[in-house]
């Protein structure tokens, strides 16, 4: 839902979005350009299409990363309790939760 909302605001409503994330797959999927900050300084500005996750990670940490390993998502047991459930959430014209 977040991705869809960001894309709609950007592509349909032509709004500028400042998206801050350390999840590199989100950065690549949702941005047109990237600015990397390290120690309060902009160390990289580039079009996302010219970058990959490894290059972004290198700019973030300030050195080459030998290997990037994505952690496997945690699987919740089938018996996990429901702690939050939303139904019919909507903000007309803004956000809608699909049933």
Secondary structure, 3 states (H helix, E strand, C coil): CHHHHHHHHHHHCCCCCCCCCCCHHHHHHHCCEEEEEECCEEEEEEEHHHCCHHHHHHHHHCCCCCCCCCCCCCCCCCCCCCCCCCCCCEECCCEECCC
